Amino acid sequence: MNKILVADDETLIRRLVCDFLKKSGYETVEAVDGRDAIEKFNTVKGINLLVCDIMMPEFDGWEVCKKIRETSTIPIIVLTARSQEFDELLSFESGADDFVTKPFSPTILVKRIETLLKRAGKSEPHVDGVITIEGLTLSVPSHSVTLEGRNVELTIKEFSILEKLMSNPGRIYSRDNLLDSVWGLDFTGDARTVDSHITRLRTKLGVWGEEHLKTVYGVGYKIEVNNL
């Protein structure tokens, strides 16, 4: 049974979400503010997804996302009473996978949760550091990529970008996310360098790259898995 952490300082909203999740067969864990969310995530074993309000005391939802992203790639959905584009962009840059504006339909929220959990389950990570997604296999130990059994030659940076994206299919990574992860926090070059690497990576992966390595305009990049 999937376990969902629901963090919202509004008791009514938190209980409503939890009730709908329980009726849909999920186990829920409640957190009353940002600090509680981080503590629950670190102490409760087996949390599969986080639903997190943005405007919370102690730590806001963006801070919670960033903290959890330091150690985990679980899907994250953020909730907000505001619908400003800035909020949505900052949510994705903080590591969120989806963005839902209040008031919302609990039924639709549950469906979004189901979709994110399916996406997370589409990749096949193994303890030996191998990830396979629809015919493309990336091996960290051998630093190799094969597509339908054929070797694909990648540069170190291209490999690192692909590893980051394949580690959590469906999650959108901004240019800044990828720069920090692949080039390091001290990188001082043009953020557009990510675009050129993505373009070359997509070309090398051919049809697979066109179908699965997607640009989310104004936000970043993601690996899209079919049949969701």
Z-matrix of the N, CA and C atoms (Angstrom, degrees):
N
C 1 1.465
C 2 1.530 1 109.18
N 3 1.347 2 115.64 1 128.34
C 4 1.461 3 119.54 2 178.71
C 5 1.524 4 110.88 3 -70.05
N 6 1.324 5 114.86 4 141.44
C 7 1.466 6 121.30 5 -177.93
C 8 1.528 7 109.13 6 -111.32
N 9 1.340 8 116.45 7 123.81
C 10 1.457 9 122.11 8 -175.90
C 11 1.527 10 110.14 9 -112.25
N 12 1.331 11 116.63 10 128.41
C 13 1.459 12 122.27 11 174.36
C 14 1.526 13 108.05 12 -92.99
N 15 1.330 14 116.93 13 122.12
C 16 1.462 15 122.78 14 -178.83
C 17 1.522 16 108.35 15 -112.78
N 18 1.336 17 116.79 16 114.44
C 19 1.470 18 121.98 17 -177.02
C 20 1.522 19 109.81 18 -115.33
N 21 1.333 20 116.54 19 114.10
C 22 1.464 21 121.86 20 178.83
C 23 1.522 22 107.75 21 -160.69
N 24 1.334 23 116.93 22 131.83
C 25 1.456 24 119.14 23 -178.95
C 26 1.531 25 112.27 24 -78.80
N 27 1.337 26 117.59 25 -10.50
C 28 1.462 27 121.03 26 174.95
C 29 1.530 28 108.68 27 -86.44
N 30 1.319 29 116.14 28 109.67
C 31 1.464 30 120.96 29 -174.88
C 32 1.521 31 111.96 30 -57.73
N 33 1.336 32 117.13 31 -42.91
C 34 1.455 33 121.06 32 -177.78
C 35 1.521 34 111.64 33 -60.41
N 36 1.341 35 116.68 34 -46.41
C 37 1.466 36 121.00 35 179.75
C 38 1.521 37 110.21 36 -64.63
N 39 1.325 38 116.20 37 -45.61
C 40 1.466 39 120.99 38 -177.44
C 41 1.528 40 111.40 39 -60.47
N 42 1.325 41 116.08 40 -45.98
C 43 1.471 42 120.55 41 -179.34
C 44 1.531 43 111.21 42 -67.60
N 45 1.348 44 116.28 43 -37.57
C 46 1.460 45 120.14 44 178.90
C 47 1.516 46 110.96 45 -61.67
N 48 1.330 47 116.13 46 -47.50
C 49 1.463 48 120.45 47 179.49
C 50 1.529 49 110.56 48 -61.96
N 51 1.321 50 116.29 49 -44.73
C 52 1.461 51 120.18 50 -179.31
C 53 1.524 52 112.01 51 -63.15
N 54 1.322 53 116.88 52 -40.07
C 55 1.466 54 120.49 53 179.56
C 56 1.526 55 110.96 54 -61.80
N 57 1.320 56 116.94 55 -44.87
C 58 1.463 57 120.25 56 -179.80
C 59 1.527 58 110.87 57 -66.86
N 60 1.324 59 116.89 58 -37.48
C 61 1.455 60 120.23 59 178.57
C 62 1.525 61 111.55 60 -65.80
N 63 1.320 62 115.87 61 -41.93
C 64 1.467 63 119.69 62 179.38
C 65 1.527 64 111.38 63 -63.59
N 66 1.341 65 115.81 64 -39.80
C 67 1.466 66 119.77 65 178.22
C 68 1.524 67 111.60 66 -65.47
N 69 1.342 68 115.67 67 -24.43
C 70 1.462 69 120.28 68 179.54
C 71 1.526 70 112.20 69 -91.71
N 72 1.316 71 116.91 70 5.50
C 73 1.454 72 120.88 71 174.80
C 74 1.507 73 116.41 72 94.31
N 75 1.335 74 117.33 73 14.61
C 76 1.451 75 120.35 74 179.05
C 77 1.528 76 111.33 75 -99.02
N 78 1.323 77 115.79 76 152.17
C 79 1.465 78 121.63 77 169.86
C 80 1.528 79 107.48 78 -91.75
N 81 1.319 80 117.35 79 139.09
C 82 1.473 81 119.70 80 -176.82
C 83 1.524 82 111.75 81 -120.93
N 84 1.342 83 114.38 82 150.73
C 85 1.462 84 123.22 83 173.55
C 86 1.527 85 106.08 84 -128.62
N 87 1.332 86 118.22 85 129.73
C 88 1.457 87 121.92 86 -176.31
C 89 1.531 88 111.47 87 -101.50
N 90 1.339 89 114.58 88 141.76
C 91 1.468 90 121.37 89 174.34
C 92 1.524 91 107.84 90 -131.46
N 93 1.332 92 116.92 91 135.62
C 94 1.466 93 121.26 92 -171.17
C 95 1.532 94 113.58 93 -93.74
N 96 1.329 95 117.75 94 -11.72
C 97 1.466 96 121.09 95 176.74
C 98 1.526 97 108.70 96 -160.66
N 99 1.345 98 116.75 97 -179.33
C 100 1.452 99 120.42 98 -176.54
C 101 1.517 100 114.27 99 -63.51
N 102 1.318 101 116.64 100 -41.72
C 103 1.461 102 120.04 101 179.66
C 104 1.533 103 110.47 102 -64.49
N 105 1.329 104 115.35 103 -42.79
C 106 1.460 105 120.22 104 178.83
C 107 1.526 106 110.65 105 -62.51
N 108 1.348 107 116.77 106 -37.50
C 109 1.466 108 120.80 107 179.49
C 110 1.519 109 111.06 108 -61.57
N 111 1.340 110 116.37 109 -45.43
C 112 1.463 111 120.26 110 -179.86
C 113 1.525 112 110.81 111 -65.82
N 114 1.334 113 116.55 112 -41.31
C 115 1.462 114 120.26 113 179.41
C 116 1.531 115 111.22 114 -64.87
N 117 1.347 116 116.38 115 -43.00
C 118 1.470 117 119.81 116 179.68
C 119 1.529 118 110.39 117 -64.42
N 120 1.333 119 116.33 118 -41.11
C 121 1.462 120 119.63 119 -179.89
C 122 1.528 121 111.01 120 -62.00
N 123 1.330 122 115.81 121 -38.33
C 124 1.468 123 120.14 122 -177.58
C 125 1.524 124 114.00 123 -79.04
N 126 1.332 125 117.22 124 -20.25
C 127 1.467 126 119.55 125 -175.11
C 128 1.525 127 114.02 126 -109.42
N 129 1.325 128 117.77 127 -27.05
C 130 1.463 129 120.67 128 -179.77
C 131 1.523 130 108.97 129 -90.82
N 132 1.301 131 117.25 130 122.74
C 133 1.461 132 121.14 131 -176.77
C 134 1.531 133 111.66 132 -79.64
N 135 1.327 134 115.27 133 146.48
C 136 1.456 135 120.81 134 170.09
C 137 1.508 136 116.84 135 81.38
N 138 1.338 137 118.65 136 23.26
C 139 1.470 138 119.97 137 177.57
C 140 1.531 139 108.56 138 -74.15
N 141 1.335 140 115.58 139 128.04
C 142 1.461 141 121.18 140 -175.23
C 143 1.521 142 114.42 141 -100.66
N 144 1.346 143 116.86 142 -21.21
C 145 1.470 144 120.05 143 -177.36
C 146 1.519 145 108.94 144 -159.80
N 147 1.337 146 115.84 145 149.50
C 148 1.463 147 121.68 146 178.57
C 149 1.523 148 110.24 147 -118.89
N 150 1.353 149 115.93 148 130.30
C 151 1.455 150 122.79 149 168.38
C 152 1.519 151 105.76 150 -107.89
N 153 1.342 152 116.48 151 120.08
C 154 1.464 153 119.58 152 -167.82
C 155 1.527 154 111.67 153 -135.05
N 156 1.338 155 117.00 154 123.80
C 157 1.450 156 121.55 155 174.68
C 158 1.531 157 109.18 156 -72.07
N 159 1.326 158 116.99 157 147.96
C 160 1.470 159 120.07 158 179.34
C 161 1.526 160 111.35 159 -77.49
N 162 1.332 161 116.74 160 -52.56
C 163 1.459 162 120.49 161 -173.65
C 164 1.529 163 110.64 162 -87.47
N 165 1.329 164 115.40 163 89.86
C 166 1.464 165 121.96 164 178.95
C 167 1.514 166 109.81 165 -129.01
N 168 1.338 167 117.91 166 152.64
C 169 1.465 168 120.28 167 174.77
C 170 1.527 169 111.94 168 -71.54
N 171 1.310 170 115.43 169 169.22
C 172 1.467 171 123.81 170 -178.91
C 173 1.528 172 110.75 171 71.75
N 174 1.334 173 117.39 172 -74.84
C 175 1.460 174 122.52 173 173.76
C 176 1.516 175 107.85 174 -129.72
N 177 1.352 176 117.67 175 136.07
C 178 1.456 177 118.10 176 177.07
C 179 1.530 178 109.52 177 -78.96
N 180 1.335 179 115.38 178 173.18
C 181 1.456 180 120.03 179 -175.58
C 182 1.511 181 113.65 180 -61.94
N 183 1.330 182 117.40 181 -34.06
C 184 1.466 183 119.74 182 178.57
C 185 1.526 184 111.02 183 -65.06
N 186 1.322 185 116.70 184 -41.06
C 187 1.470 186 120.20 185 178.19
C 188 1.522 187 110.63 186 -65.33
N 189 1.326 188 116.28 187 -38.24
C 190 1.466 189 120.50 188 178.27
C 191 1.526 190 109.78 189 -62.87
N 192 1.341 191 117.05 190 -46.08
C 193 1.458 192 121.21 191 178.58
C 194 1.524 193 111.23 192 -57.04
N 195 1.317 194 116.59 193 -49.40
C 196 1.464 195 120.77 194 -178.38
C 197 1.527 196 111.49 195 -60.65
N 198 1.326 197 116.08 196 -41.23
C 199 1.467 198 120.11 197 -178.80
C 200 1.526 199 110.78 198 -65.76
N 201 1.317 200 116.53 199 -43.40
C 202 1.462 201 119.80 200 -179.10
C 203 1.523 202 111.25 201 -69.75
N 204 1.331 203 116.68 202 -33.96
C 205 1.462 204 120.04 203 179.57
C 206 1.531 205 112.82 204 -67.97
N 207 1.325 206 117.38 205 -13.54
C 208 1.464 207 119.93 206 176.62
C 209 1.521 208 111.43 207 -67.10
N 210 1.339 209 116.35 208 -25.82
C 211 1.465 210 119.89 209 -174.91
C 212 1.517 211 114.68 210 -130.38
N 213 1.344 212 118.45 211 -7.65
C 214 1.459 213 119.09 212 -172.06
C 215 1.525 214 112.43 213 -144.60
N 216 1.326 215 115.31 214 152.58
C 217 1.470 216 122.02 215 175.51
C 218 1.524 217 111.80 216 -113.87
N 219 1.336 218 118.32 217 18.91
C 220 1.460 219 119.48 218 179.70
C 221 1.528 220 110.17 219 -59.30
N 222 1.330 221 118.43 220 150.29
C 223 1.468 222 120.91 221 176.87
C 224 1.531 223 111.00 222 -62.29
N 225 1.340 224 115.65 223 142.51
C 226 1.461 225 121.71 224 178.58
C 227 1.525 226 109.55 225 -131.37
N 228 1.337 227 116.52 226 129.50
C 229 1.462 228 122.62 227 172.91
C 230 1.522 229 107.59 228 -113.65
N 231 1.333 230 117.05 229 128.51
C 232 1.457 231 119.98 230 177.93
C 233 1.529 232 109.80 231 -103.61
N 234 1.329 233 115.12 232 144.97
C 235 1.464 234 122.83 233 178.48
C 236 1.523 235 108.53 234 -113.76
N 237 1.327 236 116.72 235 143.21
C 238 1.455 237 119.59 236 177.50
C 239 1.520 238 110.69 237 -152.50
N 240 1.324 239 115.34 238 149.14
C 241 1.460 240 120.93 239 176.36
C 242 1.519 241 110.86 240 -85.19
N 243 1.352 242 116.87 241 -7.49
C 244 1.460 243 121.72 242 -180.00
C 245 1.528 244 109.14 243 -107.67
N 246 1.320 245 116.22 244 149.75
C 247 1.466 246 120.11 245 -177.88
C 248 1.526 247 111.72 246 -119.41
N 249 1.322 248 117.11 247 25.43
C 250 1.454 249 120.75 248 -178.51
C 251 1.535 250 110.64 249 -71.87
N 252 1.330 251 115.81 250 144.15
C 253 1.457 252 121.00 251 -179.52
C 254 1.520 253 111.25 252 -59.55
N 255 1.333 254 116.60 253 -34.58
C 256 1.466 255 120.86 254 179.41
C 257 1.526 256 110.64 255 -59.08
N 258 1.344 257 116.34 256 -42.76
C 259 1.462 258 120.43 257 -179.47
C 260 1.525 259 110.82 258 -62.28
N 261 1.331 260 115.77 259 -41.38
C 262 1.460 261 119.87 260 -178.24
C 263 1.525 262 110.81 261 -67.18
N 264 1.323 263 116.80 262 -45.72
C 265 1.457 264 120.30 263 179.71
C 266 1.522 265 111.93 264 -63.08
N 267 1.341 266 116.67 265 -43.74
C 268 1.454 267 120.34 266 -179.77
C 269 1.527 268 110.70 267 -65.39
N 270 1.323 269 116.81 268 -33.62
C 271 1.467 270 120.56 269 177.82
C 272 1.522 271 110.74 270 -62.89
N 273 1.343 272 116.90 271 -46.77
C 274 1.456 273 119.84 272 178.89
C 275 1.527 274 111.57 273 -65.71
N 276 1.336 275 116.30 274 -39.76
C 277 1.461 276 119.49 275 179.25
C 278 1.525 277 111.86 276 -66.81
N 279 1.319 278 116.70 277 -25.68
C 280 1.469 279 120.82 278 178.55
C 281 1.514 280 112.25 279 -81.28
N 282 1.334 281 116.76 280 -9.81
C 283 1.462 282 120.18 281 176.46
C 284 1.507 283 115.38 282 114.81
N 285 1.341 284 118.16 283 5.78
C 286 1.463 285 120.42 284 179.35
C 287 1.526 286 110.39 285 -72.95
N 288 1.332 287 115.62 286 153.54
C 289 1.459 288 121.28 287 178.35
C 290 1.523 289 112.22 288 -100.85
N 291 1.328 290 117.08 289 -23.83
C 292 1.458 291 120.73 290 -178.21
C 293 1.521 292 108.76 291 -150.81
N 294 1.331 293 116.16 292 161.69
C 295 1.457 294 123.14 293 -171.74
C 296 1.525 295 107.89 294 -138.42
N 297 1.336 296 117.39 295 123.48
C 298 1.462 297 121.70 296 -177.03
C 299 1.523 298 109.18 297 -126.76
N 300 1.341 299 116.09 298 129.33
C 301 1.455 300 121.72 299 -178.06
C 302 1.530 301 110.93 300 -94.93
N 303 1.330 302 116.42 301 134.05
C 304 1.455 303 121.77 302 175.13
C 305 1.530 304 109.35 303 -79.28
N 306 1.351 305 119.34 304 145.85
C 307 1.461 306 126.65 305 -5.91
C 308 1.527 307 110.64 306 -73.96
N 309 1.308 308 116.76 307 150.75
C 310 1.452 309 121.24 308 -176.92
C 311 1.522 310 110.00 309 -133.48
N 312 1.306 311 115.45 310 162.61
C 313 1.462 312 121.25 311 175.56
C 314 1.523 313 108.99 312 -85.35
N 315 1.329 314 118.79 313 119.85
C 316 1.471 315 120.07 314 178.36
C 317 1.527 316 112.12 315 -57.65
N 318 1.330 317 116.32 316 -33.52
C 319 1.463 318 119.98 317 179.26
C 320 1.523 319 110.87 318 -64.05
N 321 1.342 320 116.33 319 -42.77
C 322 1.468 321 120.44 320 178.54
C 323 1.524 322 110.24 321 -67.55
N 324 1.328 323 117.10 322 -38.52
C 325 1.460 324 120.24 323 178.09
C 326 1.528 325 110.56 324 -60.42
N 327 1.327 326 116.57 325 -44.09
C 328 1.464 327 120.51 326 178.49
C 329 1.531 328 110.30 327 -60.94
N 330 1.332 329 116.93 328 -40.20
C 331 1.466 330 120.51 329 178.84
C 332 1.529 331 111.02 330 -64.47
N 333 1.336 332 117.00 331 -39.47
C 334 1.471 333 120.19 332 177.02
C 335 1.523 334 110.53 333 -63.33
N 336 1.331 335 115.93 334 -39.42
C 337 1.466 336 120.61 335 177.95
C 338 1.524 337 110.10 336 -63.14
N 339 1.329 338 117.07 337 -44.47
C 340 1.461 339 121.18 338 178.30
C 341 1.532 340 110.64 339 -58.61
N 342 1.329 341 116.31 340 -42.64
C 343 1.462 342 121.14 341 -178.76
C 344 1.523 343 111.51 342 -64.12
N 345 1.345 344 116.51 343 -44.65
C 346 1.462 345 119.48 344 -179.91
C 347 1.531 346 111.89 345 -65.19
N 348 1.315 347 116.33 346 -38.36
C 349 1.463 348 119.37 347 178.94
C 350 1.527 349 110.86 348 -68.00
N 351 1.332 350 117.07 349 -34.61
C 352 1.463 351 120.18 350 175.82
C 353 1.517 352 110.65 351 -65.79
N 354 1.336 353 115.85 352 -42.40
C 355 1.460 354 119.57 353 178.68
C 356 1.519 355 111.08 354 -60.82
N 357 1.327 356 115.09 355 -44.48
C 358 1.466 357 119.82 356 -179.76
C 359 1.517 358 110.95 357 -62.12
N 360 1.331 359 116.21 358 -32.27
C 361 1.454 360 120.61 359 -178.47
C 362 1.511 361 114.03 360 -84.38
N 363 1.353 362 116.79 361 -9.00
C 364 1.459 363 119.91 362 -178.77
C 365 1.514 364 112.95 363 -73.36
N 366 1.334 365 116.20 364 -28.97
C 367 1.462 366 118.31 365 176.89
C 368 1.515 367 108.84 366 -80.24
N 369 1.323 368 116.28 367 156.92
C 370 1.452 369 120.73 368 -177.30
C 371 1.519 370 110.05 369 -123.81
N 372 1.356 371 117.24 370 73.53
C 373 1.463 372 119.48 371 179.57
C 374 1.526 373 110.53 372 -76.04
N 375 1.300 374 117.66 373 145.66
C 376 1.462 375 122.07 374 179.13
C 377 1.522 376 109.25 375 -125.38
N 378 1.304 377 115.51 376 161.27
C 379 1.457 378 120.20 377 -177.95
C 380 1.521 379 111.59 378 -65.01
N 381 1.347 380 116.93 379 -18.28
C 382 1.459 381 118.80 380 -179.74
C 383 1.520 382 112.15 381 -88.13
N 384 1.342 383 117.69 382 9.54
C 385 1.454 384 121.19 383 174.90
C 386 1.507 385 114.47 384 82.11
N 387 1.339 386 117.37 385 29.05
C 388 1.462 387 121.70 386 179.22
C 389 1.522 388 109.24 387 -113.87
N 390 1.343 389 116.34 388 132.61
C 391 1.465 390 121.27 389 178.19
C 392 1.516 391 108.16 390 -122.90
N 393 1.336 392 116.85 391 132.03
C 394 1.460 393 121.79 392 178.27
C 395 1.517 394 109.95 393 -124.90
N 396 1.323 395 116.38 394 128.18
C 397 1.458 396 121.78 395 176.30
C 398 1.523 397 108.85 396 -134.16
N 399 1.321 398 115.33 397 109.49
C 400 1.465 399 123.00 398 173.56
C 401 1.524 400 113.46 399 46.22
N 402 1.326 401 115.42 400 54.69
C 403 1.455 402 121.08 401 174.18
C 404 1.513 403 115.72 402 94.55
N 405 1.331 404 117.33 403 -12.91
C 406 1.463 405 121.25 404 178.51
C 407 1.525 406 109.20 405 -103.44
N 408 1.319 407 117.03 406 124.30
C 409 1.464 408 121.86 407 -178.05
C 410 1.525 409 110.05 408 -118.55
N 411 1.327 410 115.14 409 127.78
C 412 1.462 411 122.00 410 176.95
C 413 1.519 412 108.71 411 -115.41
N 414 1.336 413 115.94 412 125.88
C 415 1.463 414 121.68 413 179.62
C 416 1.522 415 109.54 414 -114.01
N 417 1.328 416 116.03 415 115.89
C 418 1.459 417 120.57 416 178.96
C 419 1.530 418 111.49 417 -69.28
N 420 1.338 419 119.70 418 -46.14
C 421 1.474 420 119.56 419 -178.30
C 422 1.531 421 113.40 420 -58.67
N 423 1.337 422 117.57 421 -41.17
C 424 1.469 423 120.18 422 -178.15
C 425 1.529 424 112.39 423 -94.99
N 426 1.332 425 115.92 424 -1.11
C 427 1.470 426 122.42 425 -178.67
C 428 1.528 427 109.82 426 48.37
N 429 1.348 428 115.30 427 52.97
C 430 1.460 429 120.13 428 -177.09
C 431 1.523 430 110.60 429 -133.29
N 432 1.335 431 114.64 430 154.72
C 433 1.456 432 121.71 431 176.37
C 434 1.518 433 108.00 432 -132.13
N 435 1.328 434 116.21 433 130.52
C 436 1.458 435 120.49 434 176.78
C 437 1.521 436 108.97 435 -126.31
N 438 1.325 437 115.48 436 141.50
C 439 1.462 438 122.22 437 178.34
C 440 1.521 439 107.70 438 -120.84
N 441 1.323 440 115.31 439 111.50
C 442 1.470 441 121.42 440 -175.84
C 443 1.525 442 110.56 441 52.62
N 444 1.332 443 115.61 442 40.71
C 445 1.459 444 121.19 443 177.90
C 446 1.512 445 115.38 444 85.71
N 447 1.340 446 117.79 445 -6.30
C 448 1.465 447 121.66 446 -179.03
C 449 1.519 448 110.25 447 -98.08
N 450 1.340 449 117.58 448 131.76
C 451 1.455 450 121.03 449 179.99
C 452 1.531 451 111.36 450 -67.06
N 453 1.337 452 115.86 451 139.30
C 454 1.463 453 122.13 452 176.20
C 455 1.525 454 107.16 453 -118.27
N 456 1.322 455 116.94 454 119.03
C 457 1.455 456 121.20 455 -177.92
C 458 1.532 457 110.13 456 -83.47
N 459 1.345 458 116.43 457 119.77
C 460 1.463 459 121.90 458 -180.00
C 461 1.523 460 110.41 459 -124.41
N 462 1.322 461 115.73 460 151.38
C 463 1.463 462 120.23 461 172.22
C 464 1.532 463 108.42 462 -74.57
N 465 1.321 464 116.05 463 169.48
C 466 1.464 465 120.28 464 -179.89
C 467 1.530 466 110.87 465 -59.46
N 468 1.337 467 116.60 466 -43.68
C 469 1.464 468 120.11 467 -178.55
C 470 1.529 469 110.95 468 -68.03
N 471 1.313 470 117.00 469 -42.14
C 472 1.465 471 120.37 470 178.48
C 473 1.527 472 110.51 471 -61.16
N 474 1.322 473 115.94 472 -43.03
C 475 1.460 474 120.21 473 178.46
C 476 1.527 475 110.79 474 -61.51
N 477 1.321 476 117.09 475 -44.01
C 478 1.466 477 121.45 476 -178.51
C 479 1.527 478 111.56 477 -64.47
N 480 1.343 479 116.82 478 -40.28
C 481 1.460 480 120.14 479 177.54
C 482 1.526 481 110.24 480 -63.36
N 483 1.334 482 116.01 481 -46.42
C 484 1.462 483 119.80 482 -179.27
C 485 1.524 484 111.51 483 -62.81
N 486 1.333 485 116.42 484 -41.04
C 487 1.465 486 119.99 485 178.06
C 488 1.529 487 110.76 486 -60.20
N 489 1.343 488 116.32 487 -42.98
C 490 1.464 489 120.92 488 -179.86
C 491 1.523 490 110.61 489 -62.06
N 492 1.316 491 116.79 490 -46.41
C 493 1.461 492 120.40 491 -177.59
C 494 1.525 493 112.25 492 -69.64
N 495 1.334 494 116.88 493 -39.88
C 496 1.463 495 120.25 494 -178.78
C 497 1.518 496 112.75 495 -72.17
N 498 1.331 497 116.77 496 -20.94
C 499 1.462 498 119.94 497 -178.42
C 500 1.527 499 111.70 498 -67.30
N 501 1.327 500 116.50 499 -20.59
C 502 1.472 501 119.41 500 -179.95
C 503 1.526 502 109.23 501 -150.19
N 504 1.338 503 118.06 502 76.25
C 505 1.468 504 120.90 503 -177.92
C 506 1.520 505 111.38 504 -59.23
N 507 1.328 506 115.41 505 138.61
C 508 1.451 507 120.95 506 -178.37
C 509 1.501 508 113.53 507 96.29
N 510 1.316 509 117.53 508 -25.00
C 511 1.457 510 119.89 509 178.88
C 512 1.524 511 110.41 510 -78.41
N 513 1.328 512 116.52 511 136.36
C 514 1.450 513 122.11 512 179.41
C 515 1.528 514 109.40 513 -89.74
N 516 1.335 515 115.36 514 126.87
C 517 1.464 516 121.29 515 176.17
C 518 1.526 517 108.85 516 -109.55
N 519 1.320 518 117.09 517 124.95
C 520 1.461 519 120.68 518 177.27
C 521 1.519 520 109.67 519 -74.66
N 522 1.334 521 116.25 520 167.43
C 523 1.463 522 119.74 521 175.77
C 524 1.525 523 110.59 522 -56.61
N 525 1.344 524 115.79 523 -42.26
C 526 1.468 525 119.32 524 -178.91
C 527 1.523 526 111.06 525 -63.39
N 528 1.349 527 117.23 526 -39.51
C 529 1.467 528 120.56 527 176.86
C 530 1.531 529 109.87 528 -56.21
N 531 1.342 530 115.39 529 -49.01
C 532 1.459 531 120.62 530 -176.20
C 533 1.520 532 111.94 531 -70.14
N 534 1.323 533 116.88 532 -38.02
C 535 1.468 534 119.71 533 177.44
C 536 1.524 535 110.97 534 -61.69
N 537 1.337 536 116.58 535 -47.51
C 538 1.462 537 120.59 536 -179.15
C 539 1.520 538 111.32 537 -62.09
N 540 1.335 539 116.21 538 -40.53
C 541 1.455 540 120.84 539 -175.84
C 542 1.528 541 112.54 540 -76.15
N 543 1.330 542 117.27 541 -41.98
C 544 1.467 543 121.56 542 -172.12
C 545 1.529 544 112.46 543 -94.93
N 546 1.338 545 117.29 544 -42.93
C 547 1.470 546 121.18 545 -177.29
C 548 1.531 547 112.95 546 -94.51
N 549 1.331 548 116.61 547 -22.44
C 550 1.455 549 120.17 548 -179.96
C 551 1.513 550 112.49 549 100.45
N 552 1.315 551 115.77 550 156.50
C 553 1.462 552 121.50 551 -175.66
C 554 1.519 553 112.84 552 -66.31
N 555 1.330 554 118.17 553 -20.37
C 556 1.460 555 120.64 554 -177.27
C 557 1.529 556 112.62 555 -91.81
N 558 1.338 557 117.64 556 8.07
C 559 1.464 558 121.14 557 179.49
C 560 1.524 559 110.03 558 -65.80
N 561 1.326 560 117.36 559 132.61
C 562 1.461 561 120.82 560 -176.39
C 563 1.529 562 112.74 561 -119.78
N 564 1.332 563 117.63 562 7.75
C 565 1.455 564 121.00 563 -178.41
C 566 1.516 565 112.92 564 -81.76
N 567 1.316 566 115.72 565 -167.71
C 568 1.460 567 123.37 566 -178.17
C 569 1.522 568 109.95 567 -79.60
N 570 1.335 569 116.28 568 130.97
C 571 1.460 570 121.11 569 179.27
C 572 1.523 571 111.65 570 -61.90
N 573 1.345 572 116.84 571 -20.52
C 574 1.461 573 120.59 572 -179.20
C 575 1.523 574 112.11 573 -68.36
N 576 1.332 575 116.81 574 -11.62
C 577 1.461 576 119.04 575 176.86
C 578 1.529 577 110.86 576 -59.38
N 579 1.347 578 116.36 577 -28.99
C 580 1.457 579 120.15 578 176.95
C 581 1.527 580 109.93 579 -61.95
N 582 1.341 581 116.77 580 -41.22
C 583 1.461 582 120.81 581 -178.45
C 584 1.526 583 111.54 582 -59.71
N 585 1.339 584 116.18 583 -43.95
C 586 1.464 585 119.39 584 -178.32
C 587 1.527 586 111.33 585 -66.30
N 588 1.334 587 116.38 586 -36.78
C 589 1.467 588 119.25 587 177.90
C 590 1.526 589 110.89 588 -68.27
N 591 1.322 590 117.06 589 -39.63
C 592 1.463 591 120.76 590 177.87
C 593 1.527 592 110.31 591 -63.31
N 594 1.327 593 117.11 592 -41.55
C 595 1.466 594 121.57 593 179.72
C 596 1.525 595 110.73 594 -60.99
N 597 1.334 596 117.09 595 -46.28
C 598 1.467 597 120.39 596 179.00
C 599 1.524 598 111.43 597 -65.99
N 600 1.342 599 115.72 598 -39.31
C 601 1.462 600 120.64 599 179.37
C 602 1.527 601 110.20 600 -63.31
N 603 1.329 602 116.55 601 -43.72
C 604 1.464 603 120.59 602 179.85
C 605 1.528 604 110.90 603 -63.03
N 606 1.339 605 115.92 604 -38.96
C 607 1.460 606 120.26 605 179.17
C 608 1.526 607 111.12 606 -64.80
N 609 1.320 608 116.64 607 -44.49
C 610 1.463 609 120.55 608 -179.39
C 611 1.527 610 112.49 609 -65.08
N 612 1.321 611 116.68 610 -28.96
C 613 1.472 612 120.42 611 -179.38
C 614 1.521 613 112.49 612 -88.50
N 615 1.336 614 117.05 613 -3.91
C 616 1.458 615 121.30 614 173.23
C 617 1.518 616 113.98 615 58.93
N 618 1.322 617 115.74 616 -132.83
C 619 1.466 618 121.45 617 -177.75
C 620 1.520 619 110.81 618 -60.42
N 621 1.326 620 116.71 619 -39.16
C 622 1.472 621 119.70 620 178.52
C 623 1.525 622 109.92 621 -59.39
N 624 1.323 623 116.65 622 -43.17
C 625 1.456 624 120.58 623 -179.90
C 626 1.518 625 112.52 624 -63.83
N 627 1.331 626 116.37 625 -41.27
C 628 1.463 627 120.05 626 179.13
C 629 1.517 628 111.76 627 -65.10
N 630 1.334 629 116.55 628 -36.78
C 631 1.462 630 120.98 629 -176.53
C 632 1.522 631 113.59 630 -81.35
N 633 1.331 632 117.09 631 -30.21
C 634 1.468 633 119.54 632 -169.98
C 635 1.531 634 115.61 633 -117.67
N 636 1.315 635 118.39 634 -27.64
C 637 1.471 636 120.90 635 -178.19
C 638 1.528 637 108.03 636 -93.42
N 639 1.328 638 116.05 637 96.09
C 640 1.454 639 121.87 638 -168.57
C 641 1.529 640 112.74 639 -105.73
N 642 1.330 641 114.15 640 145.30
C 643 1.458 642 121.75 641 172.16
C 644 1.525 643 108.87 642 -95.46
N 645 1.324 644 117.17 643 127.46
C 646 1.464 645 122.02 644 173.71
C 647 1.524 646 105.20 645 -102.74
N 648 1.309 647 116.72 646 100.30
C 649 1.459 648 121.79 647 -169.01
C 650 1.527 649 112.33 648 -58.73
N 651 1.331 650 114.45 649 131.04
C 652 1.449 651 121.17 650 -179.17
C 653 1.516 652 113.81 651 82.90
N 654 1.334 653 117.12 652 -5.36
C 655 1.465 654 120.54 653 -177.05
C 656 1.523 655 111.45 654 -123.63
N 657 1.341 656 118.07 655 -61.91
C 658 1.458 657 119.54 656 -177.21
C 659 1.510 658 112.39 657 168.73
N 660 1.340 659 116.27 658 -139.78
C 661 1.457 660 122.33 659 -174.24
C 662 1.524 661 110.84 660 -134.08
N 663 1.342 662 115.08 661 156.34
C 664 1.460 663 119.91 662 178.46
C 665 1.534 664 109.67 663 -155.40
N 666 1.311 665 115.53 664 161.99
C 667 1.456 666 122.53 665 168.60
C 668 1.526 667 106.98 666 -94.83
N 669 1.313 668 115.95 667 120.21
C 670 1.468 669 120.96 668 -179.44
C 671 1.520 670 108.84 669 -100.60
N 672 1.330 671 116.10 670 129.84
C 673 1.463 672 121.60 671 -179.19
C 674 1.513 673 108.59 672 -105.11
N 675 1.314 674 116.23 673 134.42
C 676 1.461 675 120.89 674 -176.89
C 677 1.527 676 112.45 675 -73.02
N 678 1.303 677 114.53 676 167.38
C 679 1.475 678 122.93 677 172.68
C 680 1.508 679 113.48 678 62.15
N 681 1.324 680 118.08 679 40.38
C 682 1.455 681 122.28 680 175.21
C 683 1.515 682 109.53 681 -110.30
